[in-house]
Amino acid sequence: MKLRKLEIKDAPLMLEWMHDEDVVHYLHADFQSKTLEDAESFIRNSWNDTDNLNLAVVSDSDEYFGTVSLKNIDYVNSNAEFAITVRKEAMGHGYSWYGMESIISRAFDELKLKSVYWCVSKVNDRAIHFYNKHKFRLVTDIAEDIKNKYDNADMLNWYCVFASDNFKRLKTVSDCKVINIKTIATEDSGGLSVFEANKDIDFQIKRLYYITKVPEGIRRGYHAHKKLKQLLFCPYGSIQLTLDNGVKREEITLDDSSVGVIIDKPVWREMLWLQKDSVLCVAASEYYDVEDYIRDYGDFKKYVSDSDIY
Ligand code: T46
């Protein structure tokens, strides 16, 4: 998946969602009446638009799956409105989350904005479930001039995310949550990182283990767990973690002692030691149980498809 500039070739698939009642039902604008020419003109206008950033969310093979936007970019008040629409085919495959996470990160990292807000119809259960799942905060004190752009403001839920929220904390890898481990740094004597069971991670810790003295280039893992929940972190070195939930396969490099990944579903994992002697630490919810491992990738795929997790 990636974000890129909108291209004229995206127009037919853009028109596809515009004419899809299931997609546009809760949207404010009238998309049903749009034509191919309208879609092409929107794409052309996006190239020189300084008030709005409209980008395509595309697959690895460059197929257009939706548009993600920062609208009404306001450098005086340092904010912008977020919007995303994806084709029906993209729903449930991580495109919405990817598009959202990428464009909001750009708002903070590249455009240096301080907040991003958006609204959604109170009866749009699917969208509300999505924002709740990702723990976005509902706000009531939205500025009047923003609210006034919508004639049905009472029927809308407003959300906001601030640059200071450390948005990256909300990131996921193959639907596994990436968390910041609280770290207390001292000026000259290093840092202390800490997490607590049932507070920072939502399980009791029954077992801790760590993997050491691994040469560079070695791979481990190649299995999934049925029930086990774990927090993985790398207090020293650099380890590439590949996670595959049967639907998507994504990677993260663990090279920051204050970052952890929670794997709390059956997810196939592979670890590659990018630096010799890197240490992988794991806090696990259960005692060691050989029966909980799935060590064959075909069995894993069958297990997730039979259990209907995703
Ligand atoms: C995981 C990844 C991140 C035990 O006897 N007790 C234990 O608690 C563990 C974790 C392992 N073992 C034995 C089983 C094997 O004979 O230690 C040996 C090495 O285990 P494995 O080949 O599974 O190691 P990795 O690095 O491939 O996987 C480990 C964990 O096993 C696994 O749960 O999620 O780290």
Residues whose N, C-alpha, C, O or C-beta is under 5 A from the ligand:
A	BS01	T46	Y209 R220 G221 Y288
